[in-house]
């Protein structure tokens, strides 16, 4: 994530507007407000590329970055929304 980084990361949460990316090794040198390219892989779907902007870094029991999507196709936003609907608890 960020210039010069290539890594696999897990999502903490995802929405059509962005994603929380869990980082296992602090990503020293990765800066807030930096643009990043992410390859998103949803279960049962083909991966797709989005361009995002790191909005914040949070340190709790796990470190994660909040990334706002800046360049994402309408179709890919819909794929994320569909994925989220499938993750909602049934009543």
KOLPALO-275850 format. One record per residue (C-alpha): residue number from 0; x, y, z. Coordinates in pm, 1 decimal. Layout:
<pts>
<NUM; <X; Y; Z>>,
...
</pts>
This chain:
<pts>
<0; <0.0; 0.0; 0.0>>,
<1; <164.7; 319.4; -112.8>>,
<2; <460.7; 383.4; -337.6>>,
<3; <696.9; 90.0; -341.3>>,
<4; <468.3; -146.1; -146.9>>,
<5; <320.7; -469.8; -269.2>>,
<6; <151.1; -670.0; 0.2>>,
<7; <-148.9; -886.2; 80.7>>,
<8; <-375.6; -733.4; 341.3>>,
<9; <-709.4; -817.3; 497.2>>,
<10; <-1005.2; -581.6; 502.8>>,
<11; <-1146.1; -475.2; 836.2>>,
<12; <-1459.8; -346.7; 665.7>>,
<13; <-1564.3; -239.6; 318.2>>,
<14; <-1828.6; -14.8; 166.0>>,
<15; <-1886.9; 132.5; -179.7>>,
<16; <-1696.3; 439.9; -56.8>>,
<17; <-1387.9; 279.8; 92.6>>,
<18; <-1217.8; 9.0; 293.0>>,
<19; <-1039.2; -38.9; 623.5>>,
<20; <-714.6; -226.4; 556.8>>,
<21; <-559.1; -421.0; 844.2>>,
<22; <-182.4; -390.6; 848.3>>,
<23; <29.6; -651.8; 1015.9>>,
<24; <361.8; -470.3; 1011.8>>,
<25; <288.1; -98.3; 1052.4>>,
<26; <382.1; -1.0; 693.0>>,
<27; <650.1; 243.7; 799.7>>,
<28; <699.4; 498.8; 521.2>>,
<29; <336.1; 486.8; 411.3>>,
<30; <182.8; 831.7; 456.9>>,
<31; <-161.9; 959.5; 541.4>>,
<32; <-319.5; 1143.3; 244.2>>,
<33; <-121.1; 931.0; -0.5>>,
<34; <-287.5; 779.8; -307.7>>,
<35; <-272.7; 401.1; -333.0>>,
<36; <-377.1; 131.6; -578.3>>,
<37; <-567.1; -162.6; -430.8>>,
<38; <-663.3; -492.7; -583.2>>,
<39; <-995.5; -585.1; -423.4>>,
<40; <-1096.1; -949.9; -409.2>>,
<41; <-1451.0; -1027.4; -294.8>>,
<42; <-1556.3; -1389.1; -232.9>>,
<43; <-1678.9; -1553.8; -553.6>>,
<44; <-1587.3; -1251.0; -769.3>>,
<45; <-1301.0; -1163.3; -1001.5>>,
<46; <-1055.5; -917.5; -841.6>>,
<47; <-1070.7; -554.5; -953.4>>,
<48; <-838.9; -254.7; -924.3>>,
<49; <-933.6; 69.4; -749.1>>,
<50; <-742.8; 387.5; -673.4>>,
<51; <-783.1; 520.2; -322.6>>,
<52; <-660.5; 784.4; -83.0>>,
<53; <-540.4; 702.3; 269.7>>,
<54; <-764.2; 908.2; 498.8>>,
<55; <-648.0; 792.1; 842.6>>,
<56; <-444.1; 540.5; 1035.5>>,
<57; <-585.4; 391.5; 1352.8>>,
<58; <-397.5; 206.1; 1623.4>>,
<59; <-615.3; -6.0; 1850.7>>,
<60; <-569.1; -376.4; 1914.5>>,
<61; <-488.6; -385.2; 1542.4>>,
<62; <-337.5; -124.7; 1311.3>>,
<63; <-539.3; -27.6; 1006.9>>,
<64; <-567.1; 238.0; 740.9>>,
<65; <-894.5; 388.6; 623.9>>,
<66; <-885.5; 423.6; 245.8>>,
<67; <-1140.6; 631.6; 54.2>>,
<68; <-1201.9; 509.3; -300.0>>,
<69; <-1122.4; 781.5; -555.2>>,
<70; <-1129.7; 591.9; -882.8>>,
<71; <-1365.8; 297.0; -894.6>>,
<72; <-1606.9; 196.2; -1166.2>>,
<73; <-1981.6; 211.5; -1114.3>>,
<74; <-1995.5; -165.1; -1171.7>>,
<75; <-1735.1; -231.4; -902.5>>,
<76; <-1918.2; -4.8; -654.3>>,
<77; <-2230.7; -209.4; -725.8>>,
<78; <-2038.0; -533.2; -669.2>>,
<79; <-1929.7; -409.3; -325.6>>,
<80; <-2285.5; -301.7; -240.7>>,
<81; <-2414.6; -644.1; -346.0>>,
<82; <-2149.2; -812.1; -131.4>>,
<83; <-2251.2; -596.7; 166.3>>,
<84; <-2619.5; -687.6; 124.6>>,
<85; <-2519.8; -1054.0; 139.3>>,
<86; <-2329.2; -992.7; 464.1>>,
<87; <-2617.1; -826.2; 648.7>>,
<88; <-2764.1; -1033.7; 933.3>>,
<89; <-3091.5; -1197.9; 837.9>>,
<90; <-3394.3; -1116.1; 1049.3>>,
</pts>
